[in-house]
Amino acid sequence: MLKSKYNIIICSLVFIAMAGAGCKKIIDIDAPLNQVTTDLVFASDKLATSARSGLFSSLSQTTTQSTNLTVYSSLQADDLLYLSTVGGLQEYNNNSYNALSTGQASIFSEWYAVIYRANAIINGLESSTGASDAIKKQYIAEAKFVRAYCYFNLVNTFGDVPLVLVTDPTITAFQPREATANIYTKIIADLSDAKANLLSDYSATAGDRLGVNKFVATALLARVYLFTGNYAAAETNASEVIASGLYTLIPRATMGTGLFIKNSAESIWQMSPPVVATNQYTNEAATFIPSTTTAVTSFVYRIDPRFTALFETTDLRRINWMNHTTLSGAVYTLPFKYKYRTQALAVTAGVTEFQTVIRLAEVYLIRAEVRARIGTNLTGALSDLNAIQTRAAATLSTITVPATLLSDIALENRKELFCEQAFRWFNLKRTGEADAVLSAIKAGYTPKSKLLPLPQAALDANYTLTQNPGY
């Protein structure tokens, strides 16, 4: 903890004691002996590497990233149903959360905790005299990528949020909300810097796709440009990823077992299992798959039957990525992209599954959509769409009329990326369809539901923050 933080605490105490007379003197207090200054943290490549490892582990170990980003957003959208009685999850299922709800507090704080670590690395390495130039270049680029990823999720969850770029609490404590458009400008700047400075392979993480490289940043740039309406830039970046040769769609024969595993050929960026470094299973599997499928009460989640009905019975995603169980005459369909809910099951199978955050199929679908929106390469858009449909053994789209093609791409996006991260939820909001689609099937849905309310604790701590409309 830096000295400045202690200064502001002392200043606040003096201010209170003086009953508003002002803080006339700031008392310097040395950092505790069990804390180290920024200079020491980044005094060598070894120490910088430790800080960088902490950044990625802190991200993968948050419940928001490892579990709730997928679970909450799938419930908020129309892919997943919650069958149990926990109040907070019922709120997401019904889109009925309010300012007194508690779920948004961990989402808000966990993204900002990771951003704090990223800022510490960026600020610390920029001023470090002990770390090598190569380490500085790589780790600053990685931290900017992570910061951009966190802010992308924040603005798509809460809308305008504070844009925190430093660790100094005298600056950050009372930052107001920043316009989403300005945050996207910073996201694009961070990702562009990362793209320019990261390696072109995964050698920085010994080949593991847990690390980020130039094409990971490029793939996320394609997503961000899609969301901001810069379709030409989205197409360019998506094409760079596809043409890189680092990634291939997992073939039809092994898509059920070979896609969501460690370092699969389709994976662009993955997260390691949380908590224990040697774990081989994901929190998503542990959440979605019940310990037994012999009792209705064991089922906590269920894929919405209306969504399941959109698939052809021969679609391999319905066959391989869903688990269908019939009990008392009713079919319960579960997400089954990740197969192993315990370490013992994964070890017995000899498989390690990693949470897959960005994969090649998304990039093909991004390029298909932006090509259809631009309108000058409809044949190319159809080809990208067909690549995903062919792998799934689905009926191929054939029409290149832009409106029809965009509709087919949106449906394919939903089928391909269901119950992964927040794809369906964020896309419903991006395309302006959320109100019409969700109000028709959820009694608790209102237009304000598209954004979570800011946590009350954040509002109490920062008087400059305002609540989202309607809460």
N, C-alpha and C positions, 0 to 999 in steps of 0.2 A: 504494500500500500504506500503510495507516495506521500511525501510530506505535505503537499498541498491539501490533501484530503483532511489531514488533521487540522490544518489551518482553518479550513472552512467550518469544521465542527466547533473549534474554539471560538471562532468569530460569531457563530450562531449563539453560543452560550453567553458570550459577552453581550451580544445584542439583546438577548432576553433579559439579562441582568440589568442592563441600562434602560430598560423599558422604552426602547425605540430611540434612544439617544444616538445610536449609530455605533459602528465598530471602529473605535479609534486606534486600536493596536492589535496586531495579529501576533500571537505567541507561537514561535517556532518550536515544534517538538520533533525530535529525531524519530525516524521510523523504528518500530520494535525490532529487537534483535532477531526475531524469527521471520522477518520480512527482508526482502532485498530490493534495492533500487533498480530502476529500469536499466541503468548503465551496466549493472552487474549481471542482470538476466541475459543480456545480449552481448556479453563480453567475449564470447568465443563461439565457434561454429557448434560445438557440442551443446552449449547451453541454449543457443538459438534453436537447435534441433529439438531439444526437450520442450521448449515453448511451442514449437510448431506441432509436435506430437500431441501436446495438451489441447491445442485448438481442435484438431480433428477428432480426438477422443471425446472432448466435451460435446461436440456436435452429435456424434453418433450415439452417445449415451443419454441424451435428453429424451424424455418420454415424448416430447413433441415430435422429434424427428423419427425416433425408432418405432413409434406406435400411433400417436394421436393425430399426426398430420393425415395419415391414411384413414384412421377410424372415424374421426370427427367429420372430415370432409365427405367421406362416403355416405355418412348418415345425413349430413346437410343436403347432399344432392339426392339423387333418386336411384342409386345403385344398391344401397344396403338398408336393412331394417334392423332395429334393436328390439329384442324380444324379452328383455328382463326389466328390472324395476329401478335401477340406479337413476336418481333424479337428474343428475348432470348429463348422462348419456341420453335420457329421454328428451332433454332440451335440444340436443343436437339432432336427434331423430325427428323432432317435430318443428325444428327451427324456431323454438319458443324461448330462447335464452334472453336474459335481460340484464340490466346493470348490476343486479345483485347476484348473478351467476358467478361461479368460481372458476370454471374451466379456462376462461380466457386469461386468467392471471398467470398460470404456468406457461401458456403459449407466449404471451408477451415477454415475460421475464427470461424465459429460456432462449428465445431468439436474441434478446439484447445481451444476455450473458456471453453468448458466442461472439456477438459483434464486439463486445468489450475486449475479448481475447484477440480477435483479429486486429482491432485498432492498436492494442498494445504491441503486437508484432510489427505492424506497419510503422508506427511511430518510433518504436524502439530500434528497429533495424535501420531506419532512415538516419538516425543519429548515432548509430553504433560505430565505434572505431576498432572493435575487436573481431567482429565477424568478417568473413571473406566476402569479396564482391559477388562471387558466384552464389553463395548462400543467401546473401541479401536479395539478389535478383529473384531467385526461386521462391524464397519464403514470403517476400512481400507480395509477389504475384499470387501465390496460393492464398494468402490472407485476404487479398482484395477479392478473389473469387468467392471465398467463403462469405465475406461481408455482403457481396452482391446477392448471393443465394439467399441469405437470411433476410435481406431487405425485400427481395422479390416476394417471399412468403409473407412478410409483415404487411406490405401494402395490399396484397390480395386477400388478407384476412381482416385488417383493421382500416384500410384506407390510408389517409394522411397520418403519419407518425413522425416523431422526432428523428431527424437525420443526425445521428451521433457519429462523429468521425475521429474523436480524440478520447482520451481516458481521464482528462483533468475534470474533476467534479465541479470546480468553480465555473466551468464552461457548460458542462452537460446537465447539471442538476435541474436547471429551469429552462431547458430548451423547449420551444413551442413545437407544435406539429408543423411538418413541412408538406407542401403540396405534393401529391403523388407524382405528378409530372416531373417535378424537380428531383424526386428520389429516383425515378427511372433514369433521368439524365446521369445521376451519379452511378447507378447500377451499370449502365452502358459504359461509362468511363472506366469503372473498375474492371469490368470484363474485357474491355479492349486492351487495357494495360496488361491484364493477366494473359490474354491471348498472345500479345507481342513478346512476353518475357518468359513464359513457361516453356519447358522442354516439349518436344514433339512426340515423346513416348512416355512410358511409365517407369523409366529407369530410376527416377527419384524415390520410388517406393518399391524397388526391386521387382518390378513387373506386376505388382498387385494393382488392380484397378480401384483401390481405395484412394489412391492419390489422384491429383488433378494435373492434367497436361494441357497443351495448347488446344487440343480438340475437345476436351471437356468444357473449357471456357467458350469455345466456338459453338458448341451445341447449346449451352445455356444462353449465349447471345442470340442464337436463332429463335429460341423460345421467347426471349424478352422482346426482340424486334417484332415477332408475331403479336404479342400482347400490346405493343405500342403502335401497331399499324404501319410499321416500316417494312412492307412486304418484300421489297427488292433486297433489302439488307438481310432479311430472314432467309430468303432463297439463297443468297450468296453464301451465308454462313452454313446453312444446312448442306449445301452442295460440297463445301469444303470438308465437312465431316464425312460425308458419304464417299467422297473421292479419296480420302486419306488412306484407305486400305487397311486401317487398324481394326475395322469392325465389319462383321457380317451378320446377317439375320440367321439365327439358329434354324437349322432345317426342320421341315415338318416332322420328320421321324423322331426327333429328340426334343421338340419344343416343350413337351410335358415335363421333362426331367433335366434338360440341359441349359435352360435359359437363366433361371434365378439362382444359379450356383456361383461360387467364387470364381471370378475372372472368366466368366463366359464370354464368348466371342462377340455377343451382341451388347454386352454391358459397356457403357461409356464411363459411368461413375457409380460406385457402390459404397455402401457403409458396412463396416464390420459389425458383428453382433455386439450388443452393449454389455457392459459390466465386466464380463470375463473375457480376456483376449482370446482364449482357446475355444470359446463357444462356437458351435457349428450350426446353430438354429437361429431363427429370427424372432423378434418379439411379435411380428405380425402373425406368424404361424401360431405362436403360443396364444395369441388373442383370439384368432378366428376359429381355430380347430378345437372342438371340445374333446375332453378326455375320453368320452364315450359317445357313441352315436346311437345308443339303444333306448334313450329316453328323451322325450320332447324337452324336458326341463334342462337338459344339457346344452341345448342350443341357445346361445346368447345373441348371435347374429345370424342373419339370413339374407341372401341376395334377393332383392325384390323380384317376385315372380313375373312382374310385368317387364322387367329387364331381361330375365332369362328367356322369355318368350320371343324376344327379338332375334335370337340366334337360330340358325338352321340346326336341326338335330345332328347334322354331320359336321358342324363347325368344330374344329379341334380345340378351340378355346373353351367351348362349352364342355367338351369331353375331358380335356387335360387340366384346365385351370379352374374347374368347379368340381365340388364333391356333392353328389346328389344322394340323399337318404330319404327313404319313404317310411313314415311312422304314422300309424293310425289313419292311413289313407291319404296323408298329405306329404308332399315332397318338400324337403328342406334342402336348399342349395346353399353351399358355403363357398367363400373364396378359397381356392386351393392352389394358388400360384406357388406359395411356399409350402412344403410338404411335411416338415418335421417340427413338432411342437415342443419337444424336449431334447436335451443333449443326448440322452440315451438312444432315442430313435435315430438321431442324425449319425451318431457314432456307429450304431448297428448297420446303417445303410452305407456308411463310408462316404457320406456327402457333407460338404460344407456349403450352406446357403448364406449369401450376403444380400442385404436389402439393396435392391437396384433402384437408383434414383434417376438416372438418365440412361436411356438405351436407344439403340439405332432405330427401332420401329417408330418411336416418337419423332425422330428427325425426318424420316420418310414422310410421315403424316403432316409435319410442319411444312415441308417443301410442297407436298401435294396441295395443301390448303392455300398457301401463298401464290403458287402458280395459278390456281383456279381463280383467285381474287385478282391477280394482275391481268389474267386473261390472254396472255400472248403465247402461252405454252400449255394449252389444255391437254394435249396429247401426253406431255411429260407429267402433268398432274395425274392423269389417269394411270399412267405407268407406275408412278409411285404408289398410288392407292392399290393397284392390282398386286404389287409386290407383297403387301401385307395380306391381302385377301387370298392370294395363292398359297402362302405359307399356312394359312388357317384352313385350307380346303373349303373356303367359302365361295359362293357364286360371285363371279367377277362383274364389277360395274363396267358398262360399255358406253354410256352416254357422256358426251363432252359438253353438253349445255351447262354453262357455269352454275346456275342455280341448283340444278339437279346434282351436279358433280359435288358442289359444296355440301349439299345435304348428305350425300353418300359418304363423303370424307368425315363429316361430323359423327355420323353413326359408327363408322369404322374406328374412329378415335375412341369413342365410348366403349366399343366392344374390346378393343385391343388393350386399353389402359385402365379398365375398371379396377377399382380397389387398389390402385397404385398411387401413392402420394395424394395429391389433390387435383388430379387432372380434370375429372368430370366437373367438380364444383367450381374450379377456377374458370373453366371454359364456358360453363353456363353463364357466368357473370360477364366474362369477356365479350361474348357474342350477344349479350342483351336478352337472353332467353330465360333467365332464371325466374323472373316474376310469372311469366305465362306458364312455364312447365311446372313449377313447384306449387303455385297457388291452386292448381287444378287437382293436386293429389294430397296436399297437406293443409289441414285446417288451421294450423298454427302459423303458417307462413305469411309474412307481410314483407313489403319491399325493404324495410329496414333490416330484415334478416340477412341480407347479402353481406353485411359487415358485422363483425362481433363488436359489442361495446368495449370500450377501453376499461381495463381493470380499475376498480375504485381506489385501490392502493396507489396506483400510478397517478390518478387525479389528485389524491390527497397529498402526495409527496411533491407534486409539481403544479403550482397554481396557474401556470400558463396553459395547461392542457385543457381542452374542451372535449365533451363527450360526443359520440357519433349521434346524428339526428335520430330522434324517436326513442332514445333510451333515457 
